[in-house]
Amino acid sequence: SSALAKPCLVRTLQPKLVARAMFRIAAVAIGRRALLAPRAPLLAAQAPRCFAASPLEATSKLYDDIVLKSVKEFQANQKAVSDDLDAELANNKMVLFMEGTPDAPKSEASHNTIKMLTQAQAVPFVSIDVLSHPAILGYTVTKTQRNRAPHLYMNGSFYADHDGLLAKFNTGELSKDIGSEATKSSGVFGGELPIATY
């Protein structure tokens, strides 16, 4: 009886093994057919990508939208914002409204302004980040009627924006107006900026 059971057991296992092998062969054949079947080119299936005609124009429009929203935010909170920022202008000789901070400017114009003020040794001055709240940018844009920050105020009134500071820097007027010779080196490196003041 055990001799009869073995062939039966083998017979029942063999169809399962054969079925498993046939399934593997069929799966490989289907996979090959899928690999060999002609496909549509990948580029034809993708939608064409749209690019701005001019990235500078797109960025300029985006910045103008930010300025409009900032002016609206300032107008909504005009009394509180004006009181605080007018006090800063009154209490400090120089106030720079810039994008970012002097240690980490967030725009090329703000970075260049910090470099010009450093070269002229215009100290001390207070910097206010116009990106910290939209109403701050709205305040300085409304006060100066110029959309692009940075804006430098001297003795409570508007002095110049980036382009004005650049023109004054190139003519040497910036150093004469707001510069300080006291912090520049003397001796062999006379007139140069100090390497460090610790």
Kinemage of the C-alpha trace (Angstrom):
@kinemage 1
@onewidth
@group {chain A} dominant
@subgroup {mainchain}
@vectorlist {calphas} color= white
{ca ser a 1} P 0.000 0.000 0.000
{ca ser a 2} L 2.905 2.337 0.705
{ca ala a 3} L 4.375 1.498 -2.708
{ca leu a 4} L 1.141 2.569 -4.320
{ca ala a 5} L 0.957 5.765 -2.292
{ca lys a 6} L 4.361 7.011 -3.446
{ca pro a 7} L 3.548 7.038 -7.149
{ca cys a 8} L 0.238 8.743 -6.391
{ca leu a 9} L 1.970 11.317 -4.245
{ca val a 10} L 4.526 11.914 -6.974
{ca arg a 11} L 1.785 12.178 -9.572
{ca thr a 12} L -0.064 14.777 -7.513
{ca leu a 13} L 3.119 16.830 -6.965
{ca gln a 14} L 4.208 16.706 -10.588
{ca pro a 15} L 1.206 18.576 -12.012
{ca lys a 16} L 1.768 21.313 -9.444
{ca leu a 17} L 5.447 21.586 -10.397
{ca val a 18} L 4.567 21.505 -14.083
{ca ala a 19} L 1.915 24.168 -13.591
{ca arg a 20} L 4.394 26.350 -11.704
{ca ala a 21} L 7.006 25.899 -14.450
{ca met a 22} L 4.438 26.653 -17.161
{ca phe a 23} L 3.396 29.811 -15.293
{ca arg a 24} L 7.031 30.959 -15.171
{ca ile a 25} L 7.512 30.271 -18.885
{ca ala a 26} L 4.290 32.126 -19.744
{ca ala a 27} L 5.288 35.097 -17.587
{ca val a 28} L 8.691 35.288 -19.288
{ca ala a 29} L 7.088 35.032 -22.725
{ca ile a 30} L 4.592 37.759 -21.907
{ca gly a 31} L 7.400 39.917 -20.557
{ca arg a 32} L 9.402 39.411 -23.745
{ca arg a 33} L 6.419 40.310 -25.881
{ca ala a 34} L 5.899 43.449 -23.815
{ca leu a 35} L 9.567 44.335 -24.206
{ca leu a 36} L 9.585 43.630 -27.932
{ca ala a 37} L 6.275 45.353 -28.674
{ca pro a 38} L 6.713 48.701 -30.412
{ca arg a 39} L 6.139 51.649 -28.116
{ca ala a 40} L 5.336 55.276 -28.732
{ca pro a 41} L 8.348 57.520 -28.246
{ca leu a 42} L 8.627 58.972 -24.743
{ca leu a 43} L 8.989 62.543 -25.960
{ca ala a 44} L 5.798 62.363 -27.982
{ca ala a 45} L 3.829 61.290 -24.912
{ca gln a 46} L 4.961 64.265 -22.821
{ca ala a 47} L 3.232 67.592 -23.086
{ca pro a 48} L 5.474 70.406 -24.278
{ca arg a 49} L 7.017 72.436 -21.441
{ca cys a 50} L 6.229 76.104 -21.323
{ca phe a 51} L 8.991 78.545 -20.509
{ca ala a 52} L 8.771 82.255 -19.873
{ca ala a 53} L 9.890 84.236 -22.890
{ca ser a 54} L 12.092 86.250 -20.577
{ca pro a 55} L 12.770 85.093 -17.009
{ca leu a 56} L 13.634 88.665 -16.029
{ca glu a 57} L 10.218 89.898 -17.175
{ca ala a 58} L 8.482 87.116 -15.260
{ca thr a 59} L 10.500 87.917 -12.129
{ca ser a 60} L 9.833 91.628 -12.531
{ca lys a 61} L 6.095 90.991 -12.772
{ca leu a 62} L 6.231 88.772 -9.691
{ca tyr a 63} L 8.078 91.485 -7.746
{ca asp a 64} L 5.553 94.111 -8.868
{ca asp a 65} L 2.750 91.860 -7.592
{ca ile a 66} L 4.530 91.547 -4.244
{ca val a 67} L 4.891 95.334 -4.061
{ca leu a 68} L 1.170 95.844 -4.782
{ca lys a 69} L 0.201 93.356 -2.068
{ca ser a 70} L 2.665 95.003 0.331
{ca val a 71} L 1.210 98.461 -0.280
{ca lys a 72} L -2.293 97.101 0.376
{ca glu a 73} L -1.068 95.461 3.599
{ca phe a 74} L 0.531 98.735 4.675
{ca gln a 75} L -2.653 100.684 3.928
{ca ala a 76} L -4.658 98.208 6.010
{ca asn a 77} L -2.331 98.744 9.015
{ca gln a 78} L -1.065 102.237 8.226
{ca lys a 79} L -1.300 103.854 11.670
{ca ala a 80} L 0.510 101.126 13.619
{ca val a 81} L 3.199 100.536 10.989
{ca ser a 82} L 3.848 104.247 10.377
{ca asp a 83} L 4.119 104.984 14.101
{ca asp a 84} L 6.727 102.261 14.642
{ca leu a 85} L 8.808 102.918 11.531
{ca asp a 86} L 8.625 106.731 11.774
{ca ala a 87} L 10.044 106.355 15.300
{ca glu a 88} L 12.942 104.281 13.896
{ca leu a 89} L 13.645 106.947 11.274
{ca ala a 90} L 13.549 109.705 13.902
{ca asn a 91} L 15.787 107.899 16.408
{ca asn a 92} L 18.555 106.808 14.004
{ca lys a 93} L 20.826 108.787 11.716
{ca met a 94} L 20.805 106.147 8.971
{ca val a 95} L 18.149 103.501 8.345
{ca leu a 96} L 18.426 101.017 5.506
{ca phe a 97} L 15.314 99.201 4.335
{ca met a 98} L 16.735 96.145 2.583
{ca glu a 99} L 15.891 92.602 1.543
{ca gly a 100} L 17.469 90.458 4.234
{ca thr a 101} L 20.049 91.580 6.775
{ca pro a 102} L 23.568 93.016 6.369
{ca asp a 103} L 24.994 89.592 7.253
{ca ala a 104} L 22.674 87.770 4.853
{ca pro a 105} L 21.282 89.978 2.076
{ca lys a 106} L 18.545 88.316 0.030
{ca ser a 107} L 18.963 90.239 -3.221
{ca glu a 108} L 21.831 91.400 -5.364
{ca ala a 109} L 20.833 95.052 -4.927
{ca ser a 110} L 20.818 94.714 -1.134
{ca his a 111} L 24.167 92.918 -1.230
{ca asn a 112} L 25.701 95.649 -3.399
{ca thr a 113} L 24.309 98.346 -1.106
{ca ile a 114} L 25.916 96.724 1.929
{ca lys a 115} L 29.210 96.507 0.043
{ca met a 116} L 29.014 100.215 -0.873
{ca leu a 117} L 28.156 101.258 2.679
{ca thr a 118} L 30.969 99.085 4.030
{ca gln a 119} L 33.478 100.553 1.594
{ca ala a 120} L 32.369 104.081 2.512
{ca gln a 121} L 32.426 103.100 6.214
{ca ala a 122} L 28.915 104.431 6.726
{ca val a 123} L 28.398 103.518 10.378
{ca pro a 124} L 26.311 103.191 12.436
{ca phe a 125} L 23.106 102.395 10.624
{ca val a 126} L 20.006 100.381 11.362
{ca ser a 127} L 18.777 97.844 8.831
{ca ile a 128} L 15.175 96.737 8.498
{ca asp a 129} L 14.278 93.601 6.546
{ca val a 130} L 11.437 94.483 4.160
{ca leu a 131} L 10.726 90.794 3.613
{ca ser a 132} L 9.960 90.146 7.286
{ca his a 133} L 6.432 91.564 6.843
{ca pro a 134} L 4.679 92.862 3.717
{ca ala a 135} L 3.585 96.094 5.439
{ca ile a 136} L 7.244 97.122 5.909
{ca leu a 137} L 7.934 96.976 2.177
{ca gly a 138} L 4.626 98.763 1.606
{ca tyr a 139} L 5.699 101.523 4.018
{ca thr a 140} L 9.002 102.299 2.320
{ca val a 141} L 7.564 101.971 -1.207
{ca thr a 142} L 4.752 104.368 -0.302
{ca lys a 143} L 7.135 106.822 1.353
{ca thr a 144} L 9.734 106.865 -1.449
{ca gln a 145} L 7.498 106.167 -4.463
{ca arg a 146} L 10.149 103.685 -5.665
{ca asn a 147} L 9.310 100.028 -6.042
{ca arg a 148} L 12.739 98.469 -5.734
{ca ala a 149} L 14.388 98.126 -2.335
{ca pro a 150} L 16.883 98.872 -0.789
{ca his a 151} L 16.083 102.399 0.399
{ca leu a 152} L 18.460 104.398 2.582
{ca tyr a 153} L 17.107 107.148 4.857
{ca met a 154} L 19.332 109.823 6.411
{ca asn a 155} L 18.151 111.955 9.314
{ca gly a 156} L 14.562 110.829 8.809
{ca ser a 157} L 14.274 111.550 5.084
{ca phe a 158} L 14.840 109.449 1.993
{ca tyr a 159} L 18.448 109.616 0.788
{ca ala a 160} L 18.724 107.158 -2.126
{ca asp a 161} L 17.816 103.766 -3.495
{ca his a 162} L 20.300 101.280 -4.962
{ca asp a 163} L 20.788 103.144 -8.241
{ca gly a 164} L 21.184 106.484 -6.467
{ca leu a 165} L 23.695 105.000 -4.023
{ca leu a 166} L 25.625 103.433 -6.889
{ca ala a 167} L 25.851 106.760 -8.722
{ca lys a 168} L 27.004 108.537 -5.543
{ca phe a 169} L 29.473 105.749 -4.781
{ca asn a 170} L 31.006 105.960 -8.270
{ca thr a 171} L 31.506 109.726 -7.996
{ca gly a 172} L 32.870 109.516 -4.427
{ca glu a 173} L 29.969 111.552 -3.060
{ca leu a 174} L 28.776 108.666 -0.868
{ca ser a 175} L 32.025 108.583 1.121
{ca lys a 176} L 31.964 112.356 1.578
{ca asp a 177} L 28.304 112.487 2.633
{ca ile a 178} L 27.991 109.540 4.982
{ca gly a 179} L 31.423 107.924 5.176
{ca ser a 180} L 33.712 107.840 8.169
{ca glu a 181} L 37.496 107.969 8.006
{ca ala a 182} L 37.848 107.125 11.703
{ca thr a 183} L 37.467 103.388 11.166
{ca lys a 184} L 39.938 103.123 8.292
{ca ser a 185} L 43.492 101.901 8.787
{ca ser a 186} L 46.510 104.147 9.034
{ca gly a 187} L 50.197 103.575 8.412
{ca val a 188} L 51.324 101.257 5.629
{ca phe a 189} L 47.729 100.322 4.787
{ca gly a 190} L 46.425 103.858 5.212
{ca gly a 191} L 42.929 104.424 3.905
{ca glu a 192} L 42.176 100.710 3.617
{ca leu a 193} L 39.371 98.951 5.435
{ca pro a 194} L 40.450 97.089 8.558
{ca ile a 195} L 40.734 93.339 8.232
{ca ala a 196} L 38.918 92.739 11.496
{ca thr a 197} L 37.936 94.607 14.603
{ca tyr a 198} L 37.682 92.244 17.548
